[in-house]
Amino acid sequence: MRKAAGWILFAVSLLIAYQGYLNSQPEPLTEALARDVACNAKGSLCVAGSRPRQIRTDVIQRRYEWGPLQGEAVVVCRRDYVFFGAWHCTM
């Protein structure tokens, strides 16, 4: 029984490490979600082909800093659950 518990713990640790790695990689999907949130808040940001001024990622969230013509927009994207679920962005 101890051996099985050890292997299960090892498998869960690997899964969490892998999901943390995936969370820390920027994706076009979350960038598009962040752009939509920023465009709804600040219309001057919606320029075709515009990219975030700065992207910061870690295992829990992705942060996009947009530098529109009027002011600045910072959008943070997080998953429903820390390592799993859909991405949701807020300002």
C-alpha positions as CSV (number, residue, x, y, z in Angstrom):
1,M,0.0,0.0,0.0
2,R,2.8,2.4,0.8
3,K,4.4,1.8,-2.6
4,A,1.1,2.6,-4.4
5,A,0.7,5.8,-2.4
6,G,4.2,6.8,-3.3
7,W,3.6,6.3,-7.0
8,I,0.3,8.2,-6.8
9,L,2.0,11.1,-5.1
10,F,4.8,11.1,-7.7
11,A,2.2,11.1,-10.5
12,V,0.2,14.0,-9.0
13,S,3.5,15.9,-8.5
14,L,4.4,15.4,-12.1
15,L,1.0,16.5,-13.3
16,I,1.1,19.7,-11.2
17,A,4.6,20.5,-12.4
18,Y,3.6,20.0,-16.0
19,Q,0.5,22.1,-15.7
20,G,2.5,24.8,-14.0
21,Y,4.9,24.8,-16.9
22,L,2.0,25.1,-19.4
23,N,0.5,28.0,-17.4
24,S,3.9,29.9,-17.5
25,Q,4.0,29.8,-21.4
26,P,2.3,32.7,-23.2
27,E,-0.4,31.6,-25.7
28,P,-2.1,33.5,-28.5
29,L,-5.5,32.4,-27.1
30,T,-5.0,34.3,-23.8
31,E,-3.5,37.2,-25.6
32,A,-6.7,37.5,-27.7
33,L,-8.8,37.2,-24.5
34,A,-6.8,40.0,-22.9
35,R,-7.1,42.1,-26.0
36,D,-10.9,41.7,-26.0
37,V,-11.1,42.8,-22.3
38,A,-8.8,45.8,-22.9
39,C,-10.7,46.8,-26.0
40,N,-14.0,46.7,-24.2
41,A,-12.6,49.0,-21.5
42,K,-10.5,51.3,-23.8
43,G,-11.6,51.7,-27.4
44,S,-8.3,53.3,-28.5
45,L,-6.5,50.0,-27.9
46,C,-8.3,48.2,-30.7
47,V,-5.8,48.7,-33.5
48,A,-5.3,45.8,-36.0
49,G,-2.0,44.0,-35.3
50,S,-1.3,45.7,-32.0
51,R,0.6,43.6,-29.5
52,P,1.0,43.9,-25.7
53,R,3.8,46.1,-24.6
54,Q,4.8,43.6,-21.9
55,I,3.9,40.0,-21.1
56,R,4.6,38.5,-17.7
57,T,3.7,34.9,-17.0
58,D,4.0,32.6,-14.0
59,V,2.5,29.3,-12.9
60,I,-0.7,31.0,-11.7
61,Q,-1.5,33.9,-14.0
62,R,-0.6,35.7,-17.2
63,R,-0.3,39.5,-17.2
64,Y,-0.6,41.6,-20.3
65,E,0.3,45.3,-20.3
66,W,-1.2,47.2,-23.2
67,G,0.0,50.7,-24.1
68,P,-2.8,52.4,-26.0
69,L,-2.7,55.9,-27.2
70,Q,-4.8,57.1,-24.2
71,G,-3.6,55.7,-20.9
72,E,-2.5,52.1,-20.2
73,A,-4.4,48.9,-19.7
74,V,-3.2,46.0,-17.5
75,V,-5.1,42.7,-18.0
76,V,-4.6,39.7,-15.8
77,C,-5.7,36.2,-17.0
78,R,-6.2,33.3,-14.6
79,R,-7.7,29.8,-14.8
80,D,-10.9,28.8,-13.1
81,Y,-8.9,26.5,-10.9
82,V,-5.2,27.1,-10.2
83,F,-3.9,24.6,-12.7
84,F,-7.0,23.5,-14.6
85,G,-10.0,25.1,-16.3
86,A,-10.7,27.8,-18.8
87,W,-8.8,31.1,-18.8
88,H,-10.6,34.3,-17.8
89,C,-9.2,37.8,-18.0
90,T,-10.0,40.9,-15.9
91,M,-8.6,44.4,-15.7
